[in-house]
């Protein structure tokens, strides 16, 4: 279930968003402050941040391993057990897509704000 379509899609979106954020922040800092004033510490990746990322990935793997039906198999449960009282168990792709769009729009707004603020 971890390497199913849903599992790979969600995990890859999360990892790409995190990597894109930090790489773009680093290059933006170089562009605005100069390479001599920017170090890897400018990425602001602290021990607490790393722990939070590890916990979020651990939570994801626990959920996809022990509760995979929350991600993809809702239609089997609905068909065989006639579960119609729990519509939030379904996975609606438009919600994931809206969330990803919000990440992209937020990044654009943040970068524009940093550039205009100088």
N, C-alpha and C positions, 0 to 999 in steps of 0.2 A: 504494500500500500504506500510505502514511503516513496517509491519510484514510479508510482502511477502518474497519469497525466495531471491530475489535480495536484498531487503532492509536489511534483517537479515544477509545475507552473507557479504555485504559491511560493515555494522556497526560492526558486530562481528570481522571482520578482522582488522578494525581500532582499536577497543578497545583492542583486544588481542595484537596487535603490540605495542601499547602504554604501556600496563601493562608489557609485556615481556621486553621491553626496560628498563624501570625503575627498575624492579626487578633484571634483570641481571646486570645492572650497579651497583646496591647496593651490590649484592653479589660479584661482581668483585672487588669493592672497599674494601670490607671486606677482600677478599683474598690477595689483594696487599698491603693494608695499615694496616691491623689488625682491629679487632672489636672495640678496645678501641678508635681508631682514626676516626671511621665512625659513623655519626649520621644520623637521618632522613633528616637533612638539606643537606646531601651529595647527595640527589636525585635531587637537584637543581630545585625543583618545586616552582616557584615564583608565585606571584599574577598575573603578566603579562602572564605567561605560562598557568595558569588555565583559564584566560580570553580567551586566544587564543584557547584552547581546547574546551571551552564552545561555543565559536563563530563557530568553525568548526562543532560541533555537531548540533548547531542551524541551520547552513546553510544546513546541510544534511537533517534535518527534514523538513525544509521549502521546499527544492527541492523535496523530496520524497512525500510531502503532496500536493503541488500545481502543480508540474510538473512530476507526476509519469510516464507519457508516455515517458519521456526521459530515464527512467531506464528499463522498461519492455514492454511497449505497443507499441513500434515502429512498430512491424509487423502488428498491427491492422491499424495504420495510413497508412502504406505503401500499405496494401491490399485494403482498402476501398477508400482512397484518392489518391492513386498512387503517394505517395511522394517518388520520387527517386532522388530528387535534394539535399537531406539532409542526406547523408550516415553517417555523424558523429553523428546523433541522435540514431543510433543503438548502442546496447551495445555488444561489442565484449569481450567475456570472456577471450580470450587470453591476452588482454591488462591488465585486472585486475590481471591475473595470473603472467604476466611479472612484474607488479608493486609489487606484493607480493614477488616474487623472488628477486627483487632488494632490498627490505627491508631486507630480510633474508641475502643476500650476503653482503650488507652494514654493517649489524650488525656483521657478522662474521669477516669482514675486520677490523672493529672498535675494536672488542674485541682482536683480534690477535695483532693489533697495540698497544693497551694498555698493553697487557701482555709483548710484546717484548720490549717496551719502559721502562718498569719497573716502 
